[in-house]
Amino acid sequence: MKKTKKFFLLACTVMTAFSAQAQHQFTVNAKKLGAPIQPTMYGIFFEDINFGADGGLYAEMVENRSFEFPQRLMGWNTFGQVKVADQNPAFDKNPHYVTLSDAGHRDKFTGLENRGFFGMGLKKGMKYNFSVYARTAGASQIRVELIGSDNEVMDKQSIEIKGNGWKRYTATLTSPKTDAKGLMRVYLENKQSVDLDHVSLFPQDAWKGLLRADLVKDLKDLNPGVFRFPGGCIVEGTDLGSRYQWKNSVGQVENRPLNENRWNYTFPHRLYPNYYQTYGLGFYEFFLLSEEIGAQALPVLSCGLACQFQNPDENEAQCHVAVDDLQSYIDDALDLIEFANGGTDTKWGKLRADMGHPAPFNLQQIGIGNEQWGPLYPVRLEKFIKAIRATYPKMKIVGTSGPSPDDKDGKQFTYGWEQMKKLKADLVDEHYYRDQDWFMNNVTRYDNYDRKGPKVFAGEYACHVKEEPADFPTAKNVFEAALAEAAVMTGFERNADIVHMATYAPLFAHVEGWQWRPDLIWMDNLTTVRTPNYYVQQLYGQNPGTHVLSLLEGKKPVTGQDGLCASAVYDQNTKGYIVKITNTSAEPKDIVITFKGVKNLGSGKVTTLHADRMDAANTIEKKNNVVPRTADVQAEGNVLRATIPAKTFAVYRF
């Protein structure tokens, strides 16, 4: 009994000393629920940049599988007698194919080989599904092989081709070892010529046979509430001819026409002339993926303006669709909503059903225009808004305030917001790629926004640190950037009445084929890397709460004082309390958090994201340099006493 009494007195002394020395006293008002937090609050943004689709999320391993690149055999090595033809094709929108003919000598061979995107990443024990459309006069035979980087045959299968009508043939091959730089080879095995088209290879573990399973898991683990696609500047195109056209991305995958990718030549120092869009990953697949990861879809369509960075406004007549000629673009928007939500008795709803999804996708929102600015945009957007609301009055419409988050580059931002209010857009898409100082100065960004106008969609944002990165691809995804993003997101959360959606951008990047960085998830052909920025997004996405709670120090929100930013939410689903705190300073901070209206918090968990160096990053070789760590915590009644280490993002959950 005496020992117990002494221990109790000692504990009380320590607790009292901690309270007296605590630098910060926070109060969470748990008695009053604040604004509801939208289920779309934290999500993801996809654009086919950095080989994000073909060569990335889309699991097709063959480059230029339908021989439709402007240089028809780009991506292919050929030997013997191989010719490109287009007579009586299998697919009218992809009319080119190859003819393999006898090499003319018993010791000569005809065939072709494909190294995929930066090599074919083959995994030990993985089965690969090969398919090809073929025809021949009579009977012929081809052989398909998996080849290792040492030029050894890893597996092979012969396929007999019969008949002069196009038919799909398949084979399954297994890799006996892991090889990051494999290839696929196809031989003609006899003297009878054969025509081949849509030569395809997918790993058997691909999600629904379509998407890389590891990348789908990376997305699902973010617990995203919204999924914006297909871009980004892809929506606009360098010119209107290269814009993303959703109707070309649905229907039979083999007959979806090729589109050039505007990112293949945008940056001369990161030039990829072989970067095209096969549309194998199209709008139907985007909707399916939205369902899989539990996110509301947010498709974005062209408003009739090509990229304004590349097409000056004074060239309006030559570069953009005239306001009076927008009807086909408006029809595209209306038809997309029908594709997503229409009954099977409608034209586009029937196509959705024919593709395998009779039930509606329950689309609730649509974006018109990507990063448009100035007077050319609102006059066009107005026509879309009138048409969409006349037919689908409950559909939310997302407009944009342009590429800049402020008026330092002119008055585009203020003008954009004024016009979006005038047109009564439901949400306004803001973009900001800025340095760490800008992010820290904008933690209070939304505190004084007009609550009566449209809501905010932080549709593209990422912290681009000032310092020149080291010489490895993921070097810009440093912890300092992630910590600044975590801090500004406390401002999103505190202002959830006005901020309804937020998506980091870009999403994917291939370590051998990137044009832009930083990016949320990096990959090679075998594996993926979750960046520190990814883990910030994940901690918010997995701990969103349902209602904002007031968190104050004294009478002020915690928005950077002494290096601290904080927010608090209540989760009605779990009846729990969540507090997020960033400490961007170089010193640990002692904090006492009192939850008014709660008698006993009990035990909880704290998850921290920390790095000793602000330039720490995760790489293909070292994926776990910066990862979250979870530990138990215990409150004292309604009080939590904590020390937040320097350079740390912490999430407390009770």
N, C-alpha and C positions, 0 to 999 in steps of 0.2 A: 504494500500500500504506500509506504514511504517513497519507494522508487517511482511508482506511478505518479504520485503527487509532484515529485521533483521534475519528472519528464514533462508533465502538464505545464508547470510553471516556466520551464525552459522554453517550451513551444510557444507559450503566450509571449514570452520576452522576445523571441525571434520574430514572431508575427508583428509585434508592436514596433520593433526596430525597422522591419521591412516597410511598414506603413509610413513610419516617420521619414524614412529615407527615400521613399518612392518619388521619382521625378514627375510622374504623371498619374493623375486620378481621373479615370473615365467613368461616365455614368451612362448606362443603357436603360432607357425607359421601356421596360417590358410590359408596362400596364396598358400601353396604347399602341395599337398596330398602325403603322404608317401606310404609305402607298403600296398597292399590290405590285409584285414583281412579275412581269410578263413571262410566260413560259418560253418565249422567244428571246429572252434577255441575252443569253450567251450562245453563240453559234459559230458556224464556219462559212467561209467564202471560198468557192472553187473557181479557178480560172486555169485554162490550159496554157500555162506559162511554165518555163523550167522543165519541159517534158512532163507536165502534170497529168495528161491524159494518155495519149499514145506514148508508150515508153515508161509510163508511170502507173496511175490507178487502173487504167484499162489494161487487162492482163495479156492482151495479144503480144506475142513475142516476135512476130515477123514484121519487119519494116517494109512498107509499100507492097502489101500482100496482094493487091489487085492491079498492080502495074499501072497506076493512074497518076503517079508523080509526073510533073512536066517532063522530066528526064525519065522515061518509062522504066528503065532498069536501075534507077538509083536505089541503093540498098542491096542490090544483087550482084554477085559475081557469077559469070556464066562460062561454060566451057563446051566445046563441040559446036553443034548447030542449034542455036537458040535464036528465035526471031519473035518480035512483038507483032501482033495482028489485032484486027478489030472487025473481022467479017463474021456476021451472025453471032454476036456475043451472047454470053450467058446473062448479062445484066446491062440494060440499056443506059443506065446512068453511070456505069463503070464499064465501058465497052472494051477495054484493052485486056489482052491475055497473051500468053507466050505459047509458042509451038516448039516442041522438042523433036528434032529429027535425027536420023542416024548420022553418026559422026563420019562414016565412010571408010572405016578401017576397023578390023577386029580388036586392035589394041588402042583404039581411040574411044573416048566416051563423051556423051552429051549430058549436060545437066546444069544445075544452078545451085548456088548456096546463098544463105542469108545469115548475117551475124546479128540480126535484130537491132536493138537500141543499145549501142555501146557494148556489144557482146550479149549473148544469151546467158542469163544466170540460171544454171542447172543445179538442182539440189539432189543429193544422194537419196535414192529410194523414191523420188517423186516420179509419178507417171505424167506423161504429156500427151494431150489429145491433138493429133494431127488431122487436118481435113483439107480437101481440095475439090474444086469442081473440075471435071475432066471429060474429054470426049476423044474418040479416035475412030478411024475407018476400020472396022473389024474388031481387032483385039490388040492390046498393047500392055506393057507392064512398066511400072516405075518402082523405084526403091527410095525410101526416105530414111535418113540417118541422123542421129545426134552425134556430133563431133566435138571432142574435147579441145581445149586450147593447145594440147600437145599434138593435135591432128589425128588422134586415135579415134576409131569408131567406138562409140559407147553403147549404141543400140541401133538396130535397123529393122525395117519391115518392108516387105514387098507388097504392092497393091496391083491387082489385075484390073485393067480398064477395058470395058466392053461397050461398044455402040457409039454411034455418031451423034447422039443427043447428050446435052450437058447433064451430068449427074454428080451428086456429092459422094465422095469416097472418104473413108476415115481409117485411122490406124492409131494404136497406142504404143508409145515408146517409154522406156524407163531409164532414168539416169543412174548408173551404178556408183557415181561419186559426185561430189559438189565441185562445180567449176564455174567461176564467175564470167568466163569469156568463151563459152561454147558457141557452136553454130549449128545450123540445120542444112543438110545437103539432100538434093533430090536428083536421082539418076534416071535416065531412060535405060531400061534393061534389055530392050530388043530393038529391032530395026524399024518397027512400026511407029510412025510419028504420032504424037499425042499433044492435044491442046490442054493447057492448065490455067486456071484462074482462081482467085481468092485462096491463095495458099496460106494456111493458118496453123498456128501452134499455140495452145493454151496449157498452162499447168492444171492438173486435175483438181487441185484444191482451190481454184479460183471461185470466188463467191458468185453463185448462180452461173458458174461457167464463164464469167465476164470480168470480174474485178479482182485485183490482187488482194488476197485474204488478209495479209498483214496490214495493208493500208486501210482496209475497211475496219479492221479491229482498232487501229489507231484512232479513226474517226469516231467509232462507237464509244470508245473509252473516254472521249471528251464529254459525253452526255450533252450533245448540242441541242439547242432548242429551235434553231433555224438553220437552213442550208440554202445559201445564195449561190446561184449558178446562172449562166456559164461564164460570167465575168462581170466587170472588168472590161478592159479595152477590146477584148475579143468581141464583145457585143457590137461595138461600133465598126470595127475593121479599119484598116488603113484607108481604104475606100469602101464605098457601099457594096461593091462586088465581093469583098472579102469579109463582110460582116457575118456574124453567126446567124444562120437562118434555121430556126428550130424545125421547120417542116422537112428539111433535108436530113434531119438527125433521127427521124422515126421511120417506122416501117421495116421492111426486110433489111437486115444489116448489110447484106452483100450488095444492096442496090442504093446505099446511101452515098451520094456523090462526095468526092474529095473536096476539101476547102483548104486554101493556104492558111498557114498560121502567121498572124501578123507579127509574132515575136521571133520569126526565123531570121529577120533582117533588121529589126528595129535598132539593135545595138551592134554596130559594126565590130566592136571589140569582143562580142560574144555571138558571132555569126553561126547559124545552123541552117544551111540551105536545105537540109533534109527534114525540116520540121513542118509537118502538115497535119491536118485534122481529117481522120478517116470517118469521124462521127460514129465509130463503133460504140463510144460512150456518148449517147445522145440524151435527149430530153426524157424519153421513156426510162432509161437507165438512171437518170438523175432522180426522177420521182421514186423509182424503186429503192434507190439508196436512201432517200429521205425517210421512207418508211422503215427501212432496216435500222437506221441509227436513231429513230424516234424524233426527227426534227421536222418542223414545218418547212415546206418548200417555198423558196422565194425566187422564181424565175425572173430574169431581167431581159427585156427586149429592146431592139433598136427603135429610136424615135424618129428615124429618118435623117439623122446627122452622122456623117462619118467622123472619125476622130478629129476633134477640133485642134489638137496639138499639131496634127499633120496636115490639116486642111483649113487655112485661115478663113475667118468669117467673110472677108471681102470676096472670097471665091464661092459664095453661097450657091450661085446658079450652076456652077460646074461641079461642085462636090457634094451637095446635099439635095434631098428631095424637097421640092417646092411644097409649101404648106397646102396648096390645093390638090396635090397629087399624093397625099398620104394614105388614101383609103386602103391600099393593099397592106400597108404596115399596120394600120388599125385592125384590119381583118385578121392579120396574123395574131394580134393580141387576143381578139375575141375567140378565134379558133383555138388558141392555146388553152384558154379557160374551158372551152368545150371539151378539148382533148383530156384535160385533167378531171373535169367534174361532170361532163355530159353523160346522159343515159346512152345505153347501147343502141338506141334507136336514132341517135344523131350521127352525122358523118364522122366526126372526130372521136366521139365516144366509142363508136363501133371499132375504129382503128385501135384504140387503146385496148378494147376487149379482145380483138383479134390478135393483139400482141401478147395477150396472156393475163390481162388485169381487168376483168369485167367491172369490178367495184370502182367507184370514183376515188380519186386521190385526195379529195377534200382540200383543194387549193383555196387559200384564204387571202392571198396577197400577190401582187404582181408589181414589178419595177419597170418603169418606162424611161429609158435613157440611162447612161452610165455616169459620165463625168462631164456633162454638158454645162455650158455657162452662157451668159449674155442673152440678148433678146431673141436669138434664133431658137432657143430651147422652149421657153414657156408658151410661145405661140403655137408650137407643135404639140407640146404636152397637153394643152387645153383641149385639143381635138380628141386625143386619146381618152382623157378623163370623161368628157361628155359621152362618148360612145360606150365606154366600159360601164359607167354608172347607169346609163339608160338601160342596159341589158342585164348587168350584174350589180345591183345597187349596194350589196353587202361586201363586195370585193374591195379590199384595201389597196390603195395605189401609192407606190413609193416614188417620189421625185428626188431631185438632187440639187445640192447647193454649189456644185462645181468641184474642182480638184483641190482647192485651197481651203484650209480651216479658218481663215481669217481674211482681213482686207489688206494685209501688208503688200499683196501683189496687185492692188487696185481695189475696186469695190465689187468684185464678182460675188463674193460670199454674201455680203449684205443684200445685194440685188437678188441673188438666188433665193434667199430666205423670204424676202418680201414677195417675190413672185409665187413661191410655194404656198404662202399664206393666202395670197389673193386667189389662187386656184383651188384652195382647200385640199391640198394633198394630205394624205393620212400620215405619211412619214417623210422625212427629209434625210437623204443619204449624205453624210459628211465623211470626208476622207482626210486622214492626216498621217503622213510619213514625216516625222520630225525627230529632233534629237532629244536626249534625256532631259535637258533643261526645259525644253518646251513642254514635255510631258509633266514634269513636276510643277511647272507654272500653270498647268491646266487641270489640276485636280479639282479646282472649284469652277471649272468651265461652265457647267450646267446649273450652277446654283441660282443664277438670275435670269435663266431663259424664260421666255413668255410661256406660261402654262396654258394659255387659251388657244395657241396655234397648233400646227402639226407636231407630232412626236418625232424624236430623234432616232435615226438609225446610224450608228457609227459603223459604216459599211466597209471601210478599209482603213486600217490603222496598224502601225508598227513603229516601235522606237528604233530609229537609225542612229546609233551612237556616233559621236563626232570623230572618234579616233579611227585612224586607218586600221583595218583588220589585219590579222596575221594571214599567212599564205596557206589557208586551207578553206574549203568551201563553206563550212558552217561558222566561220570566224565572226561573222556579224551577229550571230545569234548568241551574244554573250549574256551573262547573268545580269549585268548592269541594265541592259535593255529590258529584260524580263521583269526586273524589279521596278523599273519606271512604269512599265505597263500595268503591273499589279497595283501600283499606287494610283494611277489615273482611273483604274477600274473601281476603286473605292468611291470615286466621284460618280461613276455611272450608277453604282448601286445606291448611293445616297439620294440620287435624283431619278429613281426608277419611275416616278410619276411622269417624267418627260422622256427619259431614255428607255426605249422599248426593245432595242436590238443592238447588238455589237458583234462584229466579226473581224478577227485578225486577218491580215492578208500580206502576201499570198500564202496559200496553204501548203503546196508541195514544191520540192525542188530535187532534181537528180544531181548527184555530186559530179557527174561528168557532163551535164548538159544544162546548166543553169544560165539564165539571163539576168536574174534579179535576186537580190538578197537584202535583208534576212527573209527567212521563210519558216513556217511553223514546223513542218516535218520534212526531213531530208531522207533520201533513199539512194541505194544503188540497186543493182538487179537482184540482189539476194536478201537484203535486209533494210530496215528503216531506222531512223534516228529521231527520237523525241527530244526536241530542244528545251532549254529552260523556259522559253516562251510558251511552249506546249504545256508544260506543267502548270504555269500560271493560269492558262485558259482552262485546263482540266480542273484545277482547284476551285475556280469560280463555277464552272459548268456542273461539277458534282456537288456543289454547296450553294445553290442559288437562293434558297429560301422562297417564301411566298409573299412576305410583307417586309417592308423596311421598318427598322426600329431606330429611334433617335439615339445617337451616340455622341456625347458631348464631353469636352474637357472644359470645366467651368461652364460657360454658356455658348461655347463655340464648337462647331464640328472640328474634327481632327484632320487637317488638310495639309500637313507638311511641317507643322510646328516641331522644332527640334528633330526633324528628320522622320517624323511619324505621320502616317495616314491611316485612317481606320473607318470601318463601316460595320453595321450590325443588321442582321435580319432574323426574322422568325420563320420557322418552317411548320406550317399547319399540318403537313403530311406526317411528320415525325414528332410533332409537338416539341420541337427543339429550338435552341438558340445558337446562332452562328456569328462569330466575330472575326473579321479579317483585318490584319494589321501589317503594314509594311514599315520596316525600319531601314531607311536608306543611309543612315549615318554610319560612321566608323566606330561607334560606341554602343554597347548594350544599353537597353532602356528598361528600368523597373517600372511596372505598370500595375495599378490596382483598378479593377473593373467592378463596379457595383451595379447589379441588376435590380433596378427598382421594380417592385411588384412580384418578385420571385422569393419564395422562402428558402428553398434549398435547391441549388443547381446540381449537386451531387458530383458524380464522376463524369469525365468527358474525354475527348481526344484533342490533341493538337498536332497538326501537320505543318511542318516547316520546310521551306525551300531556301537553302542557304549556300553560299560559296565564300570561301576566304578571299578569293580574287574576283574583282568585278569583271575581268576579261575571261573568266572561266566559260567553257563551251563544251557541248557534247559532240562527239565525232563518231564516225563509223567504227573506228578502232576503240574508242573509249566512250561508250554510250552513257555511262553512269557517273560522269564527272559532277553533274548537278541533277539530283533527283530528290523528290520529296521524302521526308522521314516522318513517321507517325509515332506518337508516344501518348501514354495515359496522363491525364491531369485531374486534379481534385480541387473542387471549390470548397470554400469555407462558408457554408450557408449560401448567401446570395452574392458572395464576393470571390472574385478570381484574382489571385496574385501571380504575376508572371514577369519573367525577364525575357525580353525580346532581344536575341543576339544581334549584333551589328550585321548589316547587309543581309536581311532576312525578311521573307514573307511568311507570315504565320496565320493559320486558320484554326480557330478554336470552335469546337462543336460540343454542345451539351444537350 
